[in-house]
């Protein structure tokens, strides 16, 4: 889960007004005119100054011909809340999810359990032809079952929905959110995402009467400013997200990211339409890797740095890696940790990520509270020395630093 996950059913507090138009393109700054972060936007402690010092030393002011790589997670890093959740809510409320091929739910995910497939078949029935929209806007039983599998990873009856996956390469529920778009073209999905985006930016907590609620989303103005400043300073800024790629592309336009600067969960296509099969990475088995934990590193290395095969799962040479990375969740821990300069963490109390950030072994980690509705201090230390790490098989264990030492338990100090 995107820890802690703000589900589609969540009711959240009121926030500032919706996003503003995209940033205008700007030429790289000269040494005499270094782009600066907006001093009217308050960051925690001296984080703004540390970011500014990094931009001045690494960007075009100091290196006019360089284009250092800056990578951002999307959900709850650049925006408040989750655009994948917003998309799923919109799809269900507008009856846009299609009956699976052969009316077999197992065709939607290699990791869907037989219990989940049976529950979905029972709830959604077989009256709808394969490839036609399921009437989830009115069939609450079908909608609730899909939502439970997606959001809770269990059936409404409490049965495990996904099994047999590598917990450091894929979250099958995140993947399923993209796989349920099968049958549409990428442009059709972008049109859906545009409608969902407008709805989420206009939403407020009062829009909670529905059984499946509109998920309100807001751009973080601090991050808008950071992205724009990095772009003006010559950085190659990109997004690496565990939400469906066409959906994130629509949202990312609002922060000045071109579509080809976004990597999300990618569907393979057939005859111009998305399928339930996923893009390959690192020579792994089909449909077994998405932009999730070590899978994020794989797609960064493969798609941006040009590292192919199994080597894409390994840490790239330092000279090739991203100079900057930002994230908020354990989903992000590997690609953020790979950054050679600054590693910005938005504190959503994701244990493994926060263990690294607070341990701050090399002094390159920055922790900042959420810019909207920050969490209160965690009442007890993160269990870094015992259970904060999740292994490939799903078992819990201690978190190790880059030197191989167990990280001591860490107090949640930034809130």
N, C-alpha and C positions, 0 to 999 in steps of 0.2 A: 504493500500500500504506500501511497505518497504520504509519508509519515509526518504529522497526523493528517489523515485524509479528510478534506472537507467534502462530504458526499453530496449527491444531488438532493438528498432530503434535508440537508443542513439549513438552519435558519441563522443568518449572520447579522451583524450590526450595521447600521447605516454608515456610509462612507462618502468622501467628497464626490464631486460631479464626475460624469463620464469623461473618457479620454478626449484629447484634443487632436487636431489634424496631424498627419505625419510630419516628421522633421524634414525640412528642406535640405537638399544635398548641398554640401559645402566643400570647397577645395581644401587640401591639406594646409595646416597652419605653417607659417614661417617661424623661424627661431625668434623673431622679434615680436611675434603675435601668437604665443602659445594659447590654445583653447583652454578655457578654465571651467570648472564645475560651478554651478550656480550657488553662490554663498547664501542665498535666501532659503535653500533647502537644507534642513538640519539633519546631519548624520550623527550616528553614535560616536561619542568620544572624539578621537582625532582621525576617524576613518576617512573623512573627506580629504584631509591634508595628505594622508598616506596615499590615497588614490591619485591625488593631483601630482604628488612627487613622482609616482610611478609613471603617470602619463607624460610628464615633462622629460623624464630620463629615458623613456622607452620609445616614445612616439616620434613624430616628424620634427618636433622642435630640436631634438638631439640627433636624429637620424633621418634626414630629409627623404632618402630613397627607400627607407625600410617600411614594411607593412606588417608589423607584428600581429599575430593571431589572437583574437579575443573571443572567447566562447561563452555563451549564456545558456543555461537551462531556461525553459519558458514558464511553465506553470508554477505560480507562487514564488518565482524569482523575478521575472519582469512584470508580472501581473499578480494581482490578488485573486486567488482561487484558480480553478482548473478548467481550461477550455475544452479538454476532452470530456469532462463531466458535463459541461454546458452543451456540447454537441450531442451526447447520448440523451440528455434530457429532451433536447429539441426533437431528435429523431423519434423518440417514443411518443411525445405529445403530438407529433404530426404524422404518425403512421408511415414512417419512411424506411423502417427495417424490412428487408425482403425475406420471404420464406426461403430457407436454405435450399441449395441444390439437392434434388432427390428427397426433399422434405426431411433431410437427415441433419440434425444439429451437430453431429460429430464432424461433418464436413467443414464446420466453421473454425475448428481449432483441434490440432493434434493432441492437445492436453486436456480437452474437455472430458470429464469422467462420464461413465455410463449413467450414473445417478443423475447428473446434471442434464444429459441429453434426454433421458426419460422424463424428467420434470419439465423441461422446455417443450417437449413434444406433447405432453399431457396438457400443459397450460395453454399452448398456442394452437394446438390441433392441426389437422391436415386439410381443412376446408379451403385454405388459401393455396393457390397454385404455386409451385416452385418459381421463384423469381418475381413474385407479385408482393406488394406491400402487406404486411401483417397489420390488422386493425388495432394497433396498440393504443390509439387515442381513445377508443371506446372499450376495448377488451382489457380491463384492468388486471385480470389474472395473468395474461400473457405479458403485459408490460411489467408487472411486479416481479415475475420470474426472471425475465431478462435483466432487470435492474438489480435483483438480488445476486445473480451470478456475476454481473459486472462489478457492482459496488462492494458486495460483502464476500465474494469468492465462495459463496455457498448457495445452495438452493433455498427456497423459502421454507423447506422442511428441514434445513440444517445440514444437509449432506455436502461434503466437499465437492467443489465444482471443477477444480483443476488439479492434475497430479502428473508426476513424472518429468518435471522440467528442472533445468538448471537455474537455481535461484539467483545467480549472479549474472545471468545472461538474458533473462526474459522474465517479465511479469505477464503471465498469460492473460490476465484480465485486461491489462493495458493493450496487449496485442489484439485481444478480442474486440475492443472498441474500434479498432481499424478494420478487422476482418469482417465485422458486421456491415461495413460499407460496400462489400462485394456486390457487384451487379451495376454499380453506378460508374460513370466516368469521373475522372478527377475534377473536371470543370463543374459537373453537377454537385459534387461534394463541396466544392468551394462556394457554390451558390447557397447551399444549405448553411454552410459555416458563416456566410455573410449575414444571413437572416438571424442565425443564432447569436452572432456577435452583436448585432443591433439590439436584439432583445435583452441580452445580458448586460449591455452597457446602460440600458434604460431601466433595468430592474432595480428593485429595492426589497428589503426584507418583508414589506407588506405583500409582496407577490408570492405568498406562501400558502395560499388556500388550496392549491392544486395538490393532488396526491404525489405527483412528480413535479417538483418545483423548477421554475426558472432559476438557473445558477447565475447570480450576478457576478460580474467580473469587472475589475478596474485596473487600468494601467498604473503602475507605480511611477509617479512623476520624478522621483529621485533616479530611478533606473532609466527613464526616458532621457534624462539629462546626462547620465553616465554614458549611455550608448551614443548619444549625439556627440558628446565631447570626444570619445574614443574615435568615432568616425572622422571628425574634423582633424584629429591628430594623426590620421593616416593608418589607423588600425583596420585590419580585416576582421570585421565583426560578423559573427554568425550565431545561429541558434541551433542547439541540439536538444531535442525534446522527446519525451516518451508518449506524447499525444499524436494522433494521426497527422501525417505530414501535410496534406492539403488543408486541414483545419488550421494548423499553426501558421501556415503560409499566409492565410487570410488575416489572422490576427497580427502577425509580425509586420505586415505592411504599415500598420499604425505606428511603428517605431523605426521606420525607414529601412527595414530589411527586405531586400529583393528575394523573390521566391527561391532562387538558386543558392541563397545564403541560409536556407533552413533545411535541417535534417530532422525528420520525425520518424514515426513508425511508418514504414513504406510497404505498400501492397505491390505485389507483382500485377501486371496487367495482361489481359488477353482480349484481342479484338477491340482494343480501346477502352475496355472496362476493367475496373479493379477486381481482383480475385481475392479469395481468402488466404492465398499464399503470400508469404512475406519475403522481402528482399534478403538476399544472402549476405553473410559477412564472415570473414576469417576462415573460410573453408568448413564451417560447422554444418551440421545436419540441417536439412531444409526446415524452415519455419521454427527454428529454435533460438534465434537471436533477434533482439530489438535494441533500441537505444535505451538500455537499462543497465546500470552499474557497469560491469565489465563490457557489456554490449555497447555502451556509449563510447568507451575507448575504442572498441573495434570499428565502429562506424566513423569516428573522427579520424582514426589512423588510415582507414581504407579510402574514405571518400574525400578527405581533405589533404592528408599527408601522403597519399599514394602508396601506403604500405599494404601489401596483399598477403593472402594466405594466413596461416596460423599466427604469423608474426604480428598481425593486426591486434591480437589480444594482449600483446606484450607492450610494456612501456616503450615509447618511441625514443630515439636518441634526443638528448636535451636540446640540441641545436634546431631540431625540427618542431618541437612541441609548442603548444599554445603558451603565450606569455601571460595571459590572463584567463581566468575562468570564474564563473559564478554559478551557485546552485543553492538549493534549500533542503534537499532530501538525500536519504541514503542512495536513491537512484543516481545521484550525481557524484558520489564520493570518489570514484576512480578518475573521471575526466577532470574534475576540479583539482584533485591531488596531483595530476600530471602537469599542471600549470607551473611554469618556471619562475614567474614573477609574483603576481598577486593572486590570492585565492579568496574570493569574497563569498561568505556564507550568510544567507538570510536565516535567522534562527527560528526554525519551526520544530526544534527539539527532536530531530532525527538522530538517534543515538550514535550510530557509527560515524556519521559525518561530523557530529559535534565533538566526538572524542578526538578526532584528528584536529579539528579547528581549535579547540581549547588547549590541547597539548602543544600545538604550534611549534613543532620541533625545530623548524628552520626560520621562524619569524615571518613567514610569508602569508599566514592566514589572517583574515579580517572577519570578525563576526559583527553583524548588525541586526538589531531587532526588525521584525516585519514593519514596514512603513505604515500599514493600516492595521489597526487592532492587534498590536503585538501581544504575544503570550506572556503571562506572568512567569516568574522564575519557577523552574522545575523544583519541586520540594525536596528531592533527593538527588545525589550525584548520578551521573550517567554510569552504567555498569561496564565501563570500558575493559576492566580487567577480567570480566567473567562472561558476559552474554550479549554484548552490544554488536558483535559481528555475526552475520549470517553466511554460512558456508554454502557451497553449491548444492548440497543435498538438503538445505533448509535447517540444519542444526545450528544452534547458537554457540558462540565461543568468544574468546577475548579478541580485542582489536590490537594489532601490532603496528608500530610506527615504521618508517622507511628503513630503519636500521634493524628491524626484526624484533625489537623489544616490545613487551606488553605495555600498553598505555595504561597508566593508573586511572582510577575512576576520576571523573572531572565534574566540578561544580558548575552549574548553569549560571554564569556571572553576567551575561549581557542580555538585558531585557528592558 
